[in-house]
Amino acid sequence: MSKILPALLLAVMLLHLVRPLGLPGLRRRADFWKIAVVAIALMMLTVLIRP
């Protein structure tokens, strides 16, 4: 799981740069940094959950 998550989030960021996703808060190409913030938070959460 810890290796799939970064790859998936990187793919979503690249997809958003090509064509914005249109989700609330992600309507412009310049909003891809918000996906990176969520990615960092999710990776920190997986590190905390891991025994």
C-alpha positions as CSV (number, residue, x, y, z in Angstrom):
1,M,0.0,0.0,0.0
2,S,2.8,2.4,0.8
3,K,4.3,2.1,-2.7
4,I,1.0,2.2,-4.6
5,L,-0.2,5.4,-2.9
6,P,2.6,7.7,-4.1
7,A,2.4,6.3,-7.7
8,L,-1.3,6.8,-7.8
9,L,-1.2,10.3,-6.4
10,L,1.6,11.2,-8.9
11,A,-0.5,9.9,-11.7
12,V,-3.5,12.0,-10.5
13,M,-1.3,15.1,-10.3
14,L,0.0,14.6,-13.9
15,L,-3.5,14.0,-15.1
16,H,-4.7,17.2,-13.5
17,L,-1.9,19.2,-15.2
18,V,-3.0,17.8,-18.6
19,R,-6.7,18.2,-18.0
20,P,-8.1,19.7,-14.7
21,L,-10.3,17.3,-12.8
22,G,-13.1,19.8,-12.2
23,L,-13.6,18.8,-8.6
24,P,-14.4,21.6,-6.0
25,G,-11.1,23.2,-5.3
26,L,-9.4,21.6,-8.3
27,R,-10.8,23.6,-11.2
28,R,-7.6,25.2,-12.4
29,R,-4.3,23.6,-13.5
30,A,-2.5,25.7,-10.9
31,D,-4.3,23.8,-8.2
32,F,-2.2,20.6,-8.6
33,W,-0.3,21.6,-5.4
34,K,-3.4,20.8,-3.4
35,I,-3.1,17.2,-4.5
36,A,0.5,17.2,-3.3
37,V,-0.5,18.4,0.1
38,V,-3.1,15.6,0.4
39,A,-0.5,13.1,-0.8
40,I,2.0,14.2,1.9
41,A,-0.7,14.0,4.6
42,L,-1.8,10.5,3.4
43,M,1.8,9.3,3.4
44,M,2.3,10.6,6.9
45,L,-0.9,8.8,7.9
46,T,0.3,5.5,6.5
47,V,3.6,5.8,8.4
48,L,1.8,6.5,11.6
49,I,-0.6,3.5,11.1
50,R,2.2,1.1,10.2
51,P,3.2,-1.0,13.2
